[in-house]
Amino acid sequence: MKYTILFIFCLICSSSKFVAQQHDTYELKPKTEAWITGATLPLTGLSIVLDKKLKPLTSEQIALLDAEDVNAIDKSTTDRFNLKVAHRSDWTLNSSIGSGFISNFIAPAIYPTEAGYGKQMTTLGIIWLETNLVNYTLTELSKTIVKRSRPYLYGNGAPEELKLKVDSRKSFFSGHTSFTAANSFYIANIITGHQKYNQWNPVIWGVASLPPLLVAIQRVRAGKHFPTDVAVGYLVGAACGILIPKLHETDPLMIKGSNGTKKMQVPFFSLKMIF
């Protein structure tokens, strides 16, 4: 994961010369923040309440689980458990979240704007927090409502004490995958948002799609999730990582003049192509 993020930022440094950005690419908007926090926080509270009410399955209930009741797509992945792979997926997840956090300090240094380093860093930090808050709420709410049994409950590979935990009923959907996708696509979003006319942008998006794919494979191999769990987690996380920053983007073709009015900005990269 660290090599993936390192590669992304190498692309930034090598390609940022093609973009002349001086306007504020991202900004906090009172109405946007009010809608995001106003809609998310009550649902976050609801997910916490539902989580406290969720009870683990008993040994008798676990014994009644039948792999034949699982849908055709997921059936082949029952009776899996690999603790080493599960630990690797934890490392991939933590690396992704850490990289997303660190990007809020690196991006303002590489793409200075009119707002200044401190304000831009704060803006990105709040957007990053909102991205992860929305993803957390959607993930936890789904887990506590659906209460899907994890794949390892259908086999004999996992220890009994693990099976009897509440977490064994939180298979849908994969939080590891959703958080990795949210942070990975968040990084790609703020990079490409600052250099909209860069020829490397498709490559950056392609690289960003790999970490969540890796953690999705790891979670299925570990017996923690079914393929449908990680697929939905990937989509939800990617949506959060893309849509939340997009809601905070300013018009890339408009900049504020000295008198406070807005005027058109012609991208340097488009001029380079013309001449």
SEKOL-36898 format. One record per residue (C-alpha): residue in three letters; x, y, z. Coordinates in steps of 0.02 Angstrom, whole numbers, plus 50000, padded with zeros to 5 digits. Layout:
<nodes>
alaXYZ...
</nodes>
This chain:
<nodes>
met500005000050000lys501395012350045tyr502175009549873thr500495013249790ile500295029749880leu502125034149850phe501855030949665ile500325042349664phe501265056849743cys502735054149626leu501485056649484ile500915072749565cys502655079849580ser503145074849404ser501555081049320ser501025096349420lys502075107549307phe500725105749175val499435114449284ala499395132549338gln498135132549480gln498005147849592his496165147649636asp495455138149784thr495015120949716tyr494015115749870glu492995125849991leu491835123050137lys490045127850101pro488865130950248lys487365122950164thr488375107850108glu489125105150280ala487425107250362trp486635094250248ile488045081650268thr488195082850457gly486335085450485ala485895069650390thr487365059150447leu487505062050635pro485735055850679leu486045040250575thr487715037950661gly486825038650829leu485535026150767ser486885013950712ile487685015050885val486025011350970leu485684996550855asp487444990050883lys487184989951072lys485574980151049leu486364967350933lys486634950451016pro487854936850962leu487244920250897thr487214905651017ser488134889350983glu486454881350943gln486014894750816ile487724893350734ala487524874550719leu485914877250620leu486764887950487asp486794879050320ala487904884050173glu486544878250055asp485504893050110val486844905050046asn486604912349871ala487514904649724ile488794918849711asp489354917549892lys489124898949925ser490864893949868thr491684905549994thr490914897950151asp491994887750270arg493494899250250phe494584906150388asn496354912950380leu496944923750524lys498574928850438val497644935550287ala496444944550403his497914953350486arg498584958350315ser496914966050273asp497004976150435trp498694982850380thr498024987550208leu496544996350287asn497595006150413ser498845011050278ser497445017650169ile496645027950307gly498345034550359ser498765039250180gly497115048350162phe497485058350319ile499265062450269ser498715068150097asn497835082950180phe499555089450230ile500465085250069ala499225091549939pro499205109750000ala501105110049993ile501135103749813tyr499625113849753pro499695130749842thr498115141149823glu497515158549866ala496845152150032gly498585148150099tyr499275131850168gly498405132050337lys496665135850273gln496805123550129met497425109950247thr495965113250365thr494725112850221leu495385096350156gly495445089250332ile493605092850361ile493145085550191trp494145069950234leu493265068450401glu491565070250318thr492035057150189asn492485044550323leu491015049350434val489745046350296asn490605030050249tyr490645024450432thr488805028250456leu488255019150299thr489355004250341glu488875002250523leu487035005450491ser487004991850359lys487914979550472thr486744982050619ile485164981450513val485594966750399lys486474956350535arg487234944350408ser488284929950474arg490104929650421pro490724915350309tyr491794907350445leu490224903350545tyr489794890050418gly491404880150444asn492534873150578gly494104883550546ala493744898250661pro493894896750851glu492274895350949glu492574911151050leu492694921250889lys491064913950822leu490144918850982lys490594937350964val489364950550904asp490564955050762ser490184938050683arg488484945150632lys489204960150539ser489664953050371phe488654964850261phe489454975050201ser491344975350214gly491974990050315his493784986250274thr493384987550088ser492275002950103phe493535012750208thr494985007850095ala493995013049941ala493405029350021asn495175034750066ser495995028449908phe494755037349795tyr494805052649907ile496675054049874ala496415052049686asn495025064749692ile496015078649775ile497495075349659thr496495075949498gly495425090049567his496975100949578gln497595096049404lys496045093349299tyr496965094549134asn498375082549172gln498645067749056trp499105056649204asn497405057949288pro496715041649215val498255032549280ile498005040049454trp496195034049457gly496765016849400val498065015749538ala496775021549666ser495635007049619leu496934993949669pro497054995449861pro495184992349890leu495244977949767leu496694970449864val495834972050032ala494224964849958ile495164949349901gln496004948050071arg494354949050165val493574935250061arg495124924250079ala495134927250267gly493344921050281lys492764937750349his491634942350204phe490694935450056pro491044942149879thr489414952049881asp489944960150046val491564966849975ala490754971849809val489484982849896gly490814989450014tyr491894994249866leu490475003749782val489915012749939gly491685017749987ala492105023549811ala490505033949806cys490975042549970gly492765045649914ile492195053349752leu490555062249791ile490965070849956pro492505080049887lys491545083949726leu490215092849829his491575104549891glu492415108449725thr492435126149659asp492245130249475pro493945126049398leu493695139249264met493295153449384ile494435163149500lys494125177949613gly494835194549560ser495605207349677asn493925216449692gly493015200449743thr492195197449575lys492435181349478lys493255180049309met493675166149188gln495315156749205val496085148449052pro497005132549104phe498865132649063phe498795114749001ser497485119148867leu498595133348806lys500065121348798met499045109848687ile498555124248571phe500305131348551
</nodes>
